[in-house]
């Protein structure tokens, strides 16, 4: 097998695995708050305390994965075009 064909097969396998991940688990943890839903800060004594809620995930701790977001957008455009 040539190196180019091997690279294409690997990329195709990675793409299908990511598609399966997005179909099976469309939500992933927020990268900004690490799934807490809020930013952790410390008080003056150094003890951790709850900060403001995360604006990126709106305090939920979960966000829609990029692949699932693209699929939702494409299906919404398709449905709007076929009506």
N, CA, C and O atoms as a DFTB+ gen file, in Angstrom:
332 C
 N C O
     1  1       0.852      -1.169       0.000
     2  2       0.000       0.000       0.000
     3  2       0.901       1.235       0.000
     4  3       1.856       1.317       0.772
     5  1       0.594       2.169      -0.852
     6  2       1.415       3.366      -0.956
     7  2       1.165       4.278       0.248
     8  3       0.106       4.200       0.869
     9  1       2.113       5.127       0.577
    10  2       1.935       6.027       1.730
    11  2       0.752       6.980       1.570
    12  3       0.099       7.324       2.556
    13  1       0.472       7.407       0.346
    14  2      -0.657       8.315       0.134
    15  2      -1.976       7.595       0.392
    16  3      -2.878       8.154       1.016
    17  1      -2.090       6.371      -0.080
    18  2      -3.313       5.598       0.153
    19  2      -3.481       5.290       1.638
    20  3      -4.599       5.297       2.153
    21  1      -2.374       5.020       2.325
    22  2      -2.428       4.766       3.763
    23  2      -2.872       6.012       4.520
    24  3      -3.675       5.924       5.449
    25  1      -2.353       7.171       4.126
    26  2      -2.746       8.425       4.770
    27  2      -4.227       8.720       4.533
    28  3      -4.924       9.171       5.441
    29  1      -4.706       8.466       3.317
    30  2      -6.120       8.693       3.012
    31  2      -7.004       7.747       3.812
    32  3      -8.065       8.147       4.291
    33  1      -6.575       6.494       3.960
    34  2      -7.351       5.530       4.742
    35  2      -7.406       5.938       6.213
    36  3      -8.447       5.803       6.855
    37  1      -6.294       6.436       6.746
    38  2      -6.275       6.893       8.138
    39  2      -7.188       8.095       8.339
    40  3      -7.935       8.150       9.315
    41  1      -7.132       9.061       7.421
    42  2      -8.003      10.231       7.527
    43  2      -9.479       9.856       7.409
    44  3     -10.326      10.419       8.103
    45  1      -9.778       8.918       6.540
    46  2     -11.153       8.457       6.391
    47  2     -11.633       7.755       7.663
    48  3     -12.774       7.944       8.084
    49  1     -10.773       6.953       8.268
    50  2     -11.132       6.258       9.508
    51  2     -11.349       7.262      10.642
    52  3     -12.290       7.117      11.422
    53  1     -10.495       8.266      10.737
    54  2     -10.647       9.290      11.782
    55  2     -11.941      10.060      11.583
    56  3     -12.637      10.367      12.551
    57  1     -12.270      10.375      10.328
    58  2     -13.498      11.107      10.035
    59  2     -14.733      10.296      10.423
    60  3     -15.663      10.832      11.025
    61  1     -14.746       9.021      10.083
    62  2     -15.889       8.178      10.447
    63  2     -15.999       8.003      11.958
    64  3     -17.106       7.975      12.496
    65  1     -14.873       7.887      12.643
    66  2     -14.909       7.758      14.113
    67  2     -15.449       9.034      14.754
    68  3     -16.239       8.964      15.696
    69  1     -15.033      10.197      14.258
    70  2     -15.541      11.456      14.798
    71  2     -17.032      11.623      14.492
    72  3     -17.780      12.144      15.319
    73  1     -17.457      11.188      13.323
    74  2     -18.884      11.233      12.996
    75  2     -19.696      10.342      13.916
    76  3     -20.792      10.714      14.335
    77  1     -19.165       9.164      14.237
    78  2     -19.854       8.273      15.170
    79  2     -19.893       8.878      16.569
    80  3     -20.890       8.737      17.277
    81  1     -18.827       9.544      16.967
    82  2     -18.791      10.201      18.270
    83  2     -19.826      11.317      18.343
    84  3     -20.519      11.455      19.351
    85  1     -19.935      12.113      17.286
    86  2     -20.909      13.199      17.262
    87  2     -22.342      12.675      17.233
    88  3     -23.242      13.300      17.793
    89  1     -22.556      11.544      16.590
    90  2     -23.899      10.954      16.558
    91  2     -24.254      10.331      17.904
    92  3     -25.392      10.444      18.360
    93  1     -23.303       9.687      18.529
    94  2     -23.570       9.008      19.800
    95  2     -23.577       9.936      20.993
    96  3     -24.372       9.749      21.915
    97  1     -22.712      10.930      20.998
    98  2     -22.609      11.868      22.109
    99  2     -22.457      13.274      21.540
   100  3     -21.334      13.752      21.377
   101  1     -23.568      13.944      21.235
   102  2     -23.477      15.240      20.566
   103  2     -22.934      16.361      21.444
   104  3     -22.504      17.390      20.922
   105  1     -22.944      16.189      22.757
   106  2     -22.473      17.237      23.652
   107  2     -21.143      16.844      24.274
   108  3     -20.960      15.704      24.700
   109  1     -20.223      17.784      24.323
   110  2     -18.932      17.588      24.954
   111  2     -18.758      18.601      26.075
   112  3     -19.516      19.567      26.157
   113  1     -17.775      18.395      26.936
   114  2     -17.566      19.337      28.023
   115  2     -17.020      20.649      27.480
   116  3     -16.281      20.673      26.496
   117  1     -17.390      21.713      28.123
   118  2     -16.934      23.043      27.730
   119  2     -15.443      23.156      28.009
   120  3     -14.970      22.778      29.081
   121  1     -14.708      23.679      27.034
   122  2     -13.257      23.791      27.198
   123  2     -12.866      24.975      28.064
   124  3     -11.762      24.997      28.609
   125  1     -13.724      25.938      28.201
   126  2     -13.385      27.123      28.977
   127  2     -13.526      26.878      30.479
   128  3     -12.664      27.285      31.258
   129  1     -14.605      26.216      30.885
   130  2     -14.834      25.994      32.317
   131  2     -14.578      24.550      32.735
   132  3     -14.807      24.199      33.892
   133  1     -14.112      23.710      31.823
   134  2     -13.824      22.290      32.085
   135  2     -15.033      21.526      32.601
   136  3     -14.886      20.581      33.375
   137  1     -16.221      21.925      32.181
   138  2     -17.431      21.203      32.535
   139  2     -18.044      21.599      33.860
   140  3     -19.062      21.025      34.245
   141  1     -17.474      22.554      34.577
   142  2     -18.046      22.985      35.852
   143  2     -19.252      23.894      35.651
   144  3     -20.186      23.864      36.452
   145  1     -19.246      24.697      34.601
   146  2     -20.321      25.648      34.376
   147  2     -20.004      27.003      34.962
   148  3     -20.770      27.950      34.788
   149  1     -18.890      27.110      35.651
   150  2     -18.473      28.371      36.230
   151  2     -16.952      28.393      36.311
   152  3     -16.297      27.351      36.279
   153  1     -16.414      29.576      36.413
   154  2     -14.970      29.723      36.554
   155  2     -14.622      29.647      38.037
   156  3     -15.301      30.256      38.863
   157  1     -13.590      28.920      38.375
   158  2     -13.176      28.844      39.779
   159  2     -12.172      29.958      40.057
   160  3     -11.231      30.174      39.294
   161  1     -12.388      30.643      41.138
   162  2     -11.471      31.682      41.574
   163  2     -11.059      31.367      43.008
   164  3     -11.568      30.422      43.610
   165  1     -10.162      32.139      43.538
   166  2      -9.739      31.944      44.928
   167  2     -10.006      33.222      45.705
   168  3      -9.965      34.328      45.166
   169  1     -10.281      33.034      46.991
   170  2     -10.453      34.207      47.837
   171  2      -9.082      34.684      48.329
   172  3      -8.054      34.178      47.878
   173  1      -9.061      35.636      49.231
   174  2      -7.788      36.208      49.659
   175  2      -6.945      35.225      50.465
   176  3      -5.727      35.381      50.559
   177  1      -7.579      34.226      51.039
   178  2      -6.833      33.220      51.807
   179  2      -6.334      32.083      50.929
   180  3      -5.616      31.207      51.412
   181  1      -6.702      32.074      49.638
   182  2      -6.245      31.038      48.724
   183  2      -7.194      29.866      48.579
   184  3      -6.886      28.906      47.872
   185  1      -8.342      29.926      49.235
   186  2      -9.314      28.843      49.125
   187  2     -10.122      29.005      47.841
   188  3     -10.485      30.123      47.475
   189  1     -10.403      27.906      47.158
   190  2     -11.189      28.031      45.913
   191  2     -12.636      28.392      46.218
   192  3     -13.212      27.936      47.206
   193  1     -13.202      29.207      45.362
   194  2     -14.615      29.556      45.482
   195  2     -15.211      29.651      44.098
   196  3     -14.502      29.754      43.096
   197  1     -16.515      29.615      44.066
   198  2     -17.231      29.646      42.798
   199  2     -17.181      31.057      42.226
   200  3     -17.424      32.040      42.926
   201  1     -16.858      31.134      40.926
   202  2     -16.810      32.425      40.245
   203  2     -18.070      32.644      39.432
   204  3     -19.121      32.076      39.726
   205  1     -17.953      33.468      38.413
   206  2     -19.087      33.762      37.538
   207  2     -19.409      32.556      36.669
   208  3     -18.549      31.715      36.406
   209  1     -20.658      32.484      36.229
   210  2     -21.015      31.375      35.348
   211  2     -20.379      31.596      33.978
   212  3     -20.125      32.726      33.562
   213  1     -20.133      30.489      33.296
   214  2     -19.437      30.513      32.015
   215  2     -20.360      31.070      30.938
   216  3     -21.494      30.616      30.781
   217  1     -19.863      32.057      30.200
   218  2     -20.683      32.645      29.132
   219  2     -20.709      31.762      27.903
   220  3     -21.672      31.793      27.137
   221  1     -19.666      30.976      27.706
   222  2     -19.597      30.149      26.502
   223  2     -20.642      29.037      26.532
   224  3     -21.295      28.786      25.519
   225  1     -20.811      28.370      27.663
   226  2     -21.789      27.276      27.751
   227  2     -23.035      27.680      28.523
   228  3     -23.910      26.849      28.767
   229  1     -23.124      28.957      28.913
   230  2     -24.263      29.499      29.657
   231  2     -24.469      28.793      30.997
   232  3     -25.601      28.640      31.454
   233  1     -23.381      28.369      31.620
   234  2     -23.438      27.767      32.945
   235  2     -23.862      26.313      32.963
   236  3     -24.087      25.762      34.040
   237  1     -23.980      25.674      31.820
   238  2     -24.413      24.277      31.771
   239  2     -23.250      23.300      31.855
   240  3     -23.422      22.180      32.335
   241  1     -22.077      23.700      31.401
   242  2     -20.913      22.818      31.421
   243  2     -20.780      21.941      30.191
   244  3     -19.775      21.249      30.035
   245  1     -21.768      21.956      29.320
   246  2     -21.744      21.146      28.090
   247  2     -21.961      22.046      26.888
   248  3     -22.704      23.026      26.955
   249  1     -21.302      21.702      25.785
   250  2     -21.467      22.429      24.530
   251  2     -21.669      21.435      23.402
   252  3     -21.241      20.284      23.493
   253  1     -22.321      21.883      22.341
   254  2     -22.527      21.035      21.175
   255  2     -21.191      20.892      20.454
   256  3     -20.484      21.879      20.252
   257  1     -20.847      19.677      20.070
   258  2     -19.596      19.450      19.340
   259  2     -19.660      20.109      17.970
   260  3     -20.745      20.327      17.433
   261  1     -18.511      20.423      17.410
   262  2     -18.442      21.125      16.127
   263  2     -19.066      20.293      15.009
   264  3     -19.805      20.820      14.177
   265  1     -18.770      19.003      14.990
   266  2     -19.328      18.137      13.953
   267  2     -20.841      18.056      14.030
   268  3     -21.517      18.051      13.001
   269  1     -21.380      17.991      15.246
   270  2     -22.829      17.937      15.414
   271  2     -23.462      19.273      15.034
   272  3     -24.557      19.308      14.471
   273  1     -22.766      20.378      15.345
   274  2     -23.262      21.696      14.982
   275  2     -23.350      21.831      13.465
   276  3     -24.331      22.361      12.944
   277  1     -22.324      21.352      12.755
   278  2     -22.336      21.393      11.294
   279  2     -23.453      20.526      10.724
   280  3     -24.119      20.927       9.770
   281  1     -23.667      19.336      11.302
   282  2     -24.741      18.458      10.845
   283  2     -26.107      19.118      11.069
   284  3     -26.965      19.085      10.187
   285  1     -26.306      19.715      12.243
   286  2     -27.572      20.390      12.523
   287  2     -27.818      21.535      11.553
   288  3     -28.937      21.721      11.073
   289  1     -26.775      22.301      11.265
   290  2     -26.908      23.432      10.345
   291  2     -27.250      22.950       8.937
   292  3     -28.120      23.523       8.281
   293  1     -26.567      21.896       8.467
   294  2     -26.827      21.372       7.122
   295  2     -28.238      20.804       7.017
   296  3     -28.913      21.013       6.009
   297  1     -28.690      20.091       8.039
   298  2     -30.032      19.524       7.974
   299  2     -31.097      20.614       8.046
   300  3     -32.153      20.486       7.427
   301  1     -30.833      21.678       8.790
   302  2     -31.771      22.785       8.858
   303  2     -31.882      23.498       7.506
   304  3     -32.979      23.873       7.094
   305  1     -30.763      23.683       6.823
   306  2     -30.777      24.315       5.495
   307  2     -31.476      23.420       4.494
   308  3     -32.229      23.903       3.649
   309  1     -31.236      22.115       4.579
   310  2     -31.890      21.175       3.659
   311  2     -33.401      21.171       3.857
   312  3     -34.156      21.190       2.885
   313  1     -33.845      21.147       5.116
   314  2     -35.274      21.157       5.387
   315  2     -35.925      22.451       4.922
   316  3     -37.047      22.432       4.417
   317  1     -35.234      23.574       5.088
   318  2     -35.793      24.850       4.663
   319  2     -35.860      24.930       3.129
   320  3     -36.743      25.594       2.586
   321  1     -34.940      24.263       2.436
   322  2     -34.929      24.323       0.984
   323  2     -35.926      23.386       0.332
   324  3     -36.306      23.607      -0.817
   325  1     -36.362      22.343       1.032
   326  2     -37.280      21.377       0.434
   327  2     -38.738      21.646       0.776
   328  3     -39.621      20.909       0.337
   329  1     -38.997      22.664       1.532
   330  2     -40.385      22.965       1.873
   331  2     -41.069      23.757       0.820
   332  3     -42.246      24.090       0.963
